[in-house]
Amino acid sequence: MIPALSVLFGALLAISACWALGTILLRRLHLPLYRAEEPVLAFILGAACLSAIVFALAAMHLAYKIAFLAIGVISTAGAAALRAHRSQGQKFAPLPAVWKRIFLAVFAAFTILYFFNAMAPETSPDGMTYHLGEVAKYYRAHGFVRITTNLYGNLSQGIELLFLFAFAYGKHSAASLVHYAFLLSLTFLILCYGRRIGRPAVGIAGAIFFYASPVVGLDGTVAYNDVAIAAIIFALFYLLQLWDRDRDSRWLVPIGILAGFAFAAKYTAFLAVPYALGFISWKLWRQRKPVLRPALAVTGLALVFILPWLVKNALWVDNPVSPFANRVFPNPYVHVSFEQGYIAGERSYGLKSRAEIPLQLTIKGDLLNGFFGPLFLLMPLALLALRFPAGRQLWLAAVIFALPYAANIGTRFLIPSAPYLSLALALAFADLNLVLIALVLGHTISCWPFVARLYCSPAAWRLADIPAKAALRIEPEADFLNRRAPQYAEARMIDQIVPPSGKVFAFSQVAEAYTSREILVSYQAAQNEVLRDMLLTALFNDYQPNRILTYRFPERELQAIRVVQTAEAKDQMWSIAELRIFESGQELPRDPAWRLRAHPNPWDVQLAFDNNLATRWRTWRTAEPGMFIEVDFPRPQRLDSVVVECSDEGRQTRIKLEGRDPTGSWTAISGQPVETTRRDRVDLRRAATMEFKARGIRYLLIGKEDIRSDDFLLYEALWGIKVVGRSGDTRLYFIE
């Protein structure tokens, strides 16, 4: 039970610190809130404050247990001094007896299911990889570390900093419990909203529609951030409604804090800022009241929470909104092609047709990773709520916060809109009490795990049982993880075999939250994609530089030469494996004094001059006219030919050769090149792994499902590798 107590202590310390900081803020502002509202709003507001405090500690490398304990103790003592445990607000009118019993019964059942799942060892795909993987790195370093080999490390991580606070004491499960606290807070805030608008049955029904939904229950009990974001945004919505009642400027303080915290929690929640500013400005403008001061107050407070993340990324990865907008902010850490491919992939999820989305979201849940339950097939009926002013506010918020869903159609990315849709559906049947009760009971039954499995797809992302023994650590954590998450065994194998300073290249994600070694996942950074390209070049003939383009011209003196791409390729990158320059038929030796330039991707230009056919310079974006590689000589050189070695991938590209004479004039110096084909296939396996070794990467993790995994096993000698570890169908190789 000792590990279980550590988990609870870590989670409760973080949760109590959030609540205490939020309570202190609300008490200082003297905002009129009902007793039921204050603790949930205090927790969410305090989470914003605690996240900002942890950011400051992490920036100064002071993220230690003792610092977190001090924050928890001091904030809780401060709240106690204000008698925070005794709310000063009025009580809501009592809930209708029938609805109260329904809520308590449903809430109790699902809370047992959710609590034990949240407290069980973390096995979620993204929780084990990057959500807690980055948290573990920060904890080991006691603060932020510059991460250039994992793009997820440069997203805004406001919720992950709360995880860090809990992780220091209770590790992975404590972080999951912190996320679950947001689910509890949001559920009660939805209920409070119904009571605020004078329809408690609507609040209870809306809370149950949301709380019992399978995707909400699973997401909210693992170390993700979608439910936390939904809670932040709904709290913002709630406060805006309260501000609209009396226009008291004191409400603008928590409104600005939550608008900024939404962005700090996740980029896609940036809409919270324009939503808050638009709501306030519209309401004031209609009454012909000043708009500028309130808007500036909200903006200023929001920027306090937004700017630290933008500055951090600008300083460390040259892009304030990394890993996006890489055309606007060119950098060597994330390729434009990755960003384009990532966005395209998140918009499709392998669906054959968009017509599949409704059933995937509500019943099937396999391709889009989760489902809300059959009740949500009735969502068109929620439009009936538009007959009420509250319904129109709910639908406006639902539409605005659903806009990012177009960029990623996974089910969980609709969770931020789900509270409004749940309330709108309940409000649509507000005058039909028996119908509303039937919907609540039907939804509750259909979403219970043993019932849901009767209709959802077998591979649907959902909770399956109540792992009480694992949660209480009666079943050892390692046993549970080995049974539920094969990636855990891989991570432990890496920790046992790879030295602390070792680096491991992997084609697929690894449970980085359970290993302290540096993992370079093939697609998670520009550097990693270059490494993958070396292996693919060795594996596939089309990637190899078998095309030889030779430009011959009368010998002339040149200060610089430039190879320029002139075609508009539809779906191909331009690449050059080697660029060779000749005088009187003899290749000029590469000179460190040569000034090499390239557009785009100037950072990898040296790969076209390293005499290694396993490496190549690539544009890492679709080929366009005007792209080039340039060599500027320290003094004029007499040249008579240039050879470009490239792969068959670039058939759509067309290149020309330009030269700059000693006077500084650029001219085309050769027409169409003579194209030949390399006759003999060159085995580049060893050349690829030697480049890995030169870069300090000595380990390869290859799984059965990885591309051409059998080649590494069959041709170990040619690769220059040997198996040093196995975990299931995954092998760990050492580069000799």
Secondary structure, DSSP 4 states (H G I P E B T S, - for coil): -HHHHHHHHHHHHHHHHHHHHHHHHHHHHT----TTHHHHHHHHHHHHHHHHHHHHHHHTT---HHHHHHHHHHHHHHHHHTTTTS--SPPPPPPPHHHHHHHHHHHHHHHHHHHHHHHSPP--HHIIIIIHHHHHHHHHHTS-----S-GGGGS--HHHHHHHHHHHHHHHHHHHHHHHHHHHHHHHHHHHHHHHTT-HHHHHHHHHHHHT-HHHHHHTTTT-SHHHHHHHHHHHHHHHHHHHHH--GGGHHHHHHHHHHHHHH-GGGGGHHHHHHHHHHHHHHHTT---HHHHHHHHHHHHHHHHHHHHHHHHHHS-TTTTS-TTTS--SSS-HHHHHHHHHHHTTTT-S-GGGHHHIIIII-TTTT----GGGGGGGGGGGGGGSHHHHHHHHHHHHHHGGGGG---GGGGGGGHHHHHHHHHHHTTT-HHHHHHHHHHHHHHHSHHHHTTTS-TT--------HHHHTTSS-HHHHHHHH-HHHHHHHHHHHHS-TT-EEEESS---GGG--SEEEETTSSHHHHHHHHHHHHHH-GGGS--EEEEEEEEEEEEEEEEEEE----SS-EEEESEEEEEETTEEPPP-TT-EEEEES-GGGGGGGGSS-TT--EEEEEE--TT-EEEEEEEEEEEEEEEEEEE-GGGTT--EEEEEE-TTS-EEEEE-SPEEEE-SSPP--HHHHHHHHHHTT--EEEE-TTSTTHHHHHHTHHHHTEEEEEEETTEEEEEE-
